[in-house]
Amino acid sequence: MSSSKRGVEFLKTVADYCVKYGGHDVVTKAIRVTGGGEGRCTGEFTITKEHLNPYGGLHGGCAATIIDNVTTYALMSADSHPGVTVDLYVSYLKSAKEGEEIIVDANTVKVGKKIAFIDCVLKKKSDGSIIVKGGQTKFVDLK
């Protein structure tokens, strides 16, 4: 497989497709893919009003959707089928407010014949503190 298939341009193309396809994935339109390939995807976004819960913090559902999508991008860059989610887990460690810049870092831990495991963290760009950590398990043997 060529490096372009697994690199940053590939990841940007996948992210753009998900946003253009519509549906709930459009919430990830603010993410700028900044790096990745070979099973990894990194990106950044600035929290805007549409990302907030009623208390002014990053909405948990928004964070979960970001983890779901960005881990899938990372998995696809490992030359894997995007699969279907078997388990999505999210731990909320710290609040983040409107205007804060967030770094997203997803890493494919293992891709087996049927199952893949991907981890992800969201952290504040200002101090590197982790606000959300999570990941997912995906079934990838879709023949």
NUZA-865113 format. One line per 8 residues: number of its first residue (from 1); their letters; for each residue z, y, x of N, C-alpha, C. Coordinates in Angstrom, 2 decimals. Layout:
// residues N
NUM) A) Z:Y:X:Z:Y:X:Z:Y:X | ... $
END
This chain:
// residues 143
1) MSSSKRGV) 0.00:-1.18:0.85:0.00:0.00:0.00:0.00:1.24:0.89 | -0.74:2.23:0.51:-0.83:3.45:1.31:0.43:4.29:1.14 | 0.73:5.07:2.15:1.93:5.90:2.09:1.83:6.95:1.00 | 0.61:7.36:0.62:0.48:8.35:-0.44:0.96:7.79:-1.77 | 0.82:6.50:-1.97:1.28:5.87:-3.21:2.79:5.94:-3.31 | 3.47:5.90:-2.18:4.92:5.86:-2.19:5.57:7.17:-1.81 | 4.81:8.20:-1.51:5.36:9.43:-0.99:5.66:10.49:-2.03 | 5.92:11.67:-1.54:6.34:12.80:-2.37:5.28:13.16:-3.40 $
9) EFLKTVAD) 4.01:13.18:-3.02:2.95:13.54:-3.98:2.89:12.55:-5.13 | 3.08:11.27:-4.84:3.13:10.25:-5.88:4.30:10.53:-6.83 | 5.45:10.84:-6.27:6.63:11.12:-7.09:6.44:12.35:-7.98 | 5.82:13.38:-7.43:5.53:14.58:-8.23:4.58:14.26:-9.38 | 3.60:13.42:-9.12:2.64:13.02:-10.16:3.34:12.26:-11.27 | 4.23:11.33:-10.91:4.96:10.55:-11.91:5.86:11.48:-12.74 | 6.58:12.38:-12.07:7.47:13.31:-12.78:6.69:14.20:-13.73 | 5.56:14.71:-13.28:4.71:15.56:-14.13:4.21:14.79:-15.34 $
17) YCVKYGGH) 3.82:13.55:-15.14:3.34:12.73:-16.25:4.43:12.56:-17.31 | 5.66:12.26:-16.87:6.75:12.05:-17.82:7.01:13.29:-18.66 | 6.93:14.46:-18.07:7.14:15.71:-18.80:5.99:15.96:-19.77 | 4.77:15.75:-19.31:3.59:16.01:-20.15:3.49:15.01:-21.31 | 4.01:13.81:-21.11:3.98:12.78:-22.15:4.79:13.22:-23.37 | 5.79:14.04:-23.12:6.60:14.56:-24.21:7.81:13.69:-24.48 | 8.32:13.81:-25.68:9.52:13.06:-26.02:10.74:13.59:-25.29 | 11.75:12.78:-25.24:13.03:13.19:-24.66:12.92:13.49:-23.16 $
25) DVVTKAIR) 11.99:12.85:-22.47:11.85:13.04:-21.03:11.53:14.47:-20.64 | 11.10:15.29:-21.60:10.76:16.68:-21.30:11.97:17.45:-20.75 | 13.18:16.94:-20.98:14.38:17.60:-20.45:14.36:17.65:-18.92 | 13.59:16.79:-18.29:13.53:16.76:-16.82:12.50:17.72:-16.24 | 11.90:18.56:-17.08:10.84:19.47:-16.59:11.33:20.44:-15.52 | 12.61:20.73:-15.48:13.14:21.69:-14.51:13.30:21.09:-13.11 | 13.22:19.78:-13.00:13.44:19.15:-11.70:12.21:19.33:-10.82 | 12.46:19.84:-9.62:11.43:19.98:-8.60:11.62:18.84:-7.59 $
33) VTGGGEGR) 10.67:17.92:-7.53:10.76:16.83:-6.56:10.61:17.44:-5.17 | 11.58:17.16:-4.30:11.58:17.75:-2.96:11.37:16.72:-1.85 | 11.51:15.46:-2.17:11.35:14.44:-1.14:11.40:13.06:-1.74 | 11.15:12.09:-0.89:11.24:10.71:-1.33:10.13:9.85:-0.82 | 10.08:8.69:-1.41:9.15:7.64:-0.99:9.95:6.48:-0.46 | 9.29:5.32:-0.40:9.95:4.11:0.12:11.26:3.81:-0.63 | 11.25:4.02:-1.95:12.42:3.68:-2.76:13.40:4.80:-2.98 | 13.03:6.00:-2.62:13.94:7.13:-2.77:13.24:8.29:-3.46 $
41) CTGEFTIT) 14.01:9.09:-4.21:13.48:10.32:-4.79:14.58:11.37:-4.77 | 14.25:12.55:-4.23:15.19:13.66:-4.24:14.54:14.84:-4.95 | 15.38:15.64:-5.55:14.89:16.81:-6.26:15.98:17.83:-6.45 | 15.60:18.96:-7.02:16.54:20.04:-7.29:16.22:20.66:-8.64 | 17.23:21.23:-9.26:17.01:22.02:-10.47:18.15:23.01:-10.60 | 17.88:24.07:-11.33:18.88:25.08:-11.64:19.29:24.88:-13.09 | 20.58:24.80:-13.33:21.09:24.60:-14.69:20.77:25.83:-15.53 | 20.09:25.59:-16.65:19.76:26.66:-17.59:20.47:26.38:-18.92 $
49) KEHLNPYG) 20.35:27.32:-19.83:21.02:27.20:-21.13:20.68:25.89:-21.83 | 19.43:25.43:-21.73:19.03:24.20:-22.42:19.71:22.95:-21.85 | 20.34:23.05:-20.69:21.04:21.91:-20.08:22.53:21.87:-20.43 | 23.01:22.85:-21.19:24.45:23.02:-21.40:24.99:22.30:-22.63 | 26.27:21.95:-22.53:27.01:21.47:-23.70:27.67:22.69:-24.36 | 28.36:22.53:-25.49:28.96:23.69:-26.17:30.03:24.42:-25.36 | 30.52:23.80:-24.29:31.57:24.41:-23.47:31.01:25.13:-22.24 | 29.68:25.16:-22.12:29.06:25.88:-21.02:28.87:25.08:-19.75 $
57) GLHGGCAA) 29.08:23.77:-19.81:28.86:22.91:-18.65:27.62:22.06:-18.81 | 27.19:21.44:-17.73:26.05:20.55:-17.79:26.31:19.46:-18.82 | 25.43:19.30:-19.78:25.59:18.32:-20.85:25.50:16.90:-20.28 | 26.41:16.04:-20.69:26.44:14.67:-20.21:25.17:13.90:-20.51 | 24.60:14.12:-21.69:23.35:13.45:-22.04:22.20:13.90:-21.18 | 22.20:15.16:-20.83:21.17:15.69:-19.94:21.29:15.05:-18.56 | 22.51:14.97:-18.05:22.75:14.34:-16.74:22.32:12.87:-16.77 | 22.63:12.17:-17.86:22.24:10.76:-17.99:20.72:10.61:-18.00 $
65) TIIDNVTT) 20.03:11.49:-18.70:18.57:11.43:-18.74:17.98:11.69:-17.36 | 18.55:12.64:-16.64:18.08:12.92:-15.28:18.26:11.68:-14.40 | 19.42:11.05:-14.48:19.65:9.83:-13.70:18.66:8.74:-14.10 | 18.46:8.56:-15.40:17.52:7.55:-15.89:16.12:7.78:-15.32 | 15.63:9.01:-15.40:14.27:9.30:-14.95:14.13:9.28:-13.44 | 15.00:9.96:-12.73:14.83:10.08:-11.28:15.03:8.73:-10.58 | 15.92:7.89:-11.09:16.05:6.55:-10.50:14.78:5.73:-10.75 | 14.15:5.93:-11.89:12.89:5.24:-12.16:11.80:5.71:-11.20 $
73) YALMSADS) 11.74:7.01:-10.93:10.77:7.52:-9.95:11.01:6.86:-8.59 | 12.28:6.80:-8.17:12.61:6.19:-6.88:12.16:4.74:-6.85 | 12.43:4.01:-7.92:12.04:2.61:-7.99:10.53:2.46:-7.88 | 9.78:3.29:-8.57:8.32:3.21:-8.52:7.78:3.49:-7.12 | 8.49:4.32:-6.36:8.04:4.60:-5.00:8.32:3.43:-4.06 | 9.07:2.43:-4.55:9.31:1.21:-3.77:8.27:0.15:-4.12 | 7.16:0.59:-4.73:6.07:-0.29:-5.13:6.53:-1.30:-6.18 | 7.31:-0.82:-7.13:7.81:-1.67:-8.21:7.30:-1.15:-9.55 $
81) HPGVTVDL) 7.18:-2.05:-10.49:6.94:-1.69:-11.88:8.14:-0.84:-12.32 | 7.95:0.18:-13.18:9.09:0.99:-13.61:10.11:0.20:-14.42 | 9.69:-0.92:-14.98:10.62:-1.80:-15.67:11.22:-1.22:-16.93 | 12.23:-1.91:-17.43:13.01:-1.45:-18.58:14.48:-1.49:-18.21 | 15.21:-0.54:-18.75:16.62:-0.41:-18.42:17.43:-1.54:-19.04 | 18.24:-2.18:-18.21:19.18:-3.20:-18.65:20.57:-2.58:-18.76 | 20.88:-1.68:-17.81:22.19:-1.05:-17.77:22.03:0.33:-17.14 | 22.58:1.34:-17.81:22.60:2.70:-17.28:24.06:3.12:-17.23 $
89) YVSYLKSA) 24.52:3.55:-16.08:25.92:3.94:-15.96:26.02:5.35:-15.37 | 26.97:6.10:-15.89:27.14:7.49:-15.49:28.63:7.81:-15.41 | 29.05:8.40:-14.31:30.42:8.87:-14.15:30.39:10.37:-13.91 | 31.14:11.11:-14.73:31.17:12.57:-14.66:32.41:12.97:-13.87 | 32.19:13.59:-12.71:33.28:13.89:-11.80:33.72:15.35:-11.79 | 32.78:16.24:-12.09:33.06:17.66:-11.95:32.10:18.45:-12.83 | 32.54:19.58:-13.33:31.69:20.42:-14.16:30.72:21.24:-13.31 | 29.62:21.60:-13.93:28.67:22.53:-13.30:28.18:23.47:-14.39 $
97) KEGEEIIV) 28.02:24.72:-14.05:27.73:25.77:-15.02:26.30:26.30:-14.90 | 25.90:27.08:-15.90:24.59:27.71:-15.92:24.39:28.53:-14.63 | 23.20:28.41:-14.07:22.86:29.15:-12.86:23.10:28.38:-11.56 | 23.90:27.32:-11.63:24.17:26.54:-10.41:22.96:25.68:-10.06 | 22.69:25.57:-8.76:21.60:24.74:-8.28:22.15:23.35:-7.99 | 21.42:22.34:-8.47:21.86:20.96:-8.36:20.83:20.15:-7.57 | 21.31:19.30:-6.68:20.48:18.37:-5.93:20.63:17.00:-6.58 | 19.51:16.33:-6.77:19.49:14.98:-7.32:18.98:14.05:-6.22 $
105) DANTVKVG) 19.69:12.95:-5.98:19.32:12.02:-4.92:19.43:10.60:-5.45 | 18.28:9.94:-5.64:18.24:8.57:-6.14:17.73:7.64:-5.05 | 18.34:6.47:-4.96:18.00:5.52:-3.92:17.93:4.11:-4.50 | 16.83:3.44:-4.24:16.68:2.05:-4.66:17.49:1.17:-3.72 | 18.46:0.47:-4.26:19.35:-0.37:-3.46:18.70:-1.72:-3.19 | 18.11:-2.32:-4.26:17.48:-3.64:-4.11:16.48:-3.85:-5.23 | 15.34:-4.43:-4.85:14.36:-4.87:-5.83:14.18:-6.37:-5.64 | 14.58:-7.12:-6.66:14.39:-8.57:-6.63:13.16:-8.96:-7.42 $
113) KKIAFIDC) 13.01:-10.24:-7.68:11.85:-10.72:-8.44:11.91:-10.29:-9.90 | 13.11:-10.15:-10.44:13.25:-9.81:-11.85:14.07:-8.55:-12.10 | 14.99:-8.24:-11.21:15.95:-7.16:-11.42:15.93:-6.20:-10.23 | 16.10:-4.90:-10.53:16.21:-3.87:-9.49:17.48:-3.05:-9.74 | 18.04:-2.53:-8.67:19.26:-1.72:-8.72:19.01:-0.39:-8.02 | 19.33:0.70:-8.72:19.07:2.03:-8.19:20.31:2.89:-8.41 | 20.74:3.63:-7.40:21.89:4.54:-7.48:21.42:5.98:-7.45 | 22.28:6.89:-7.94:21.91:8.30:-7.98:23.17:9.18:-7.95 $
121) VLKKKSDG) 23.06:10.33:-7.31:24.12:11.34:-7.37:23.49:12.69:-7.69 | 24.25:13.50:-8.41:23.92:14.90:-8.65:25.02:15.68:-7.97 | 24.64:16.63:-7.12:25.65:17.41:-6.41:25.27:18.88:-6.37 | 26.29:19.70:-6.26:26.08:21.15:-6.18:25.46:21.49:-4.83 | 24.41:22.28:-4.86:23.76:22.69:-3.62:24.68:23.61:-2.81 | 25.52:24.37:-3.48:26.37:25.35:-2.80:27.40:24.71:-1.87 | 27.97:23.59:-2.27:29.02:22.99:-1.43:28.90:21.48:-1.25 | 27.86:20.87:-1.84:27.65:19.43:-1.68:28.57:18.56:-2.50 $
129) SIIVKGGQ) 29.40:19.16:-3.35:30.33:18.35:-4.14:29.57:17.57:-5.21 | 29.95:16.32:-5.38:29.31:15.45:-6.37:29.85:15.78:-7.75 | 28.93:16.06:-8.68:29.34:16.35:-10.06:29.14:15.13:-10.97 | 28.10:14.35:-10.69:27.82:13.15:-11.48:27.30:12.08:-10.53 | 27.74:10.85:-10.75:27.16:9.74:-10.02:26.84:8.65:-11.03 | 25.83:7.88:-10.72:25.43:6.83:-11.64:24.28:6.02:-11.08 | 23.58:5.40:-11.98:22.44:4.60:-11.58:22.07:3.66:-12.70 | 21.21:2.73:-12.36:20.81:1.77:-13.37:20.35:0.47:-12.78 $
137) TKFVDLK) 20.34:-0.53:-13.64:19.79:-1.83:-13.36:18.56:-1.95:-14.25 | 17.43:-2.39:-13.67:16.19:-2.49:-14.44:15.60:-3.89:-14.32 | 15.07:-4.36:-15.42:14.29:-5.59:-15.46:12.86:-5.21:-15.08 | 12.33:-5.81:-14.02:11.02:-5.40:-13.51:9.96:-6.50:-13.56 | 10.29:-7.65:-14.11:9.34:-8.76:-14.17:8.59:-8.75:-15.49 | 7.80:-7.69:-15.70:7.05:-7.54:-16.94:5.61:-7.98:-16.73 | 5.37:-9.24:-16.94:4.02:-9.79:-16.70:3.23:-9.80:-17.97 $
END
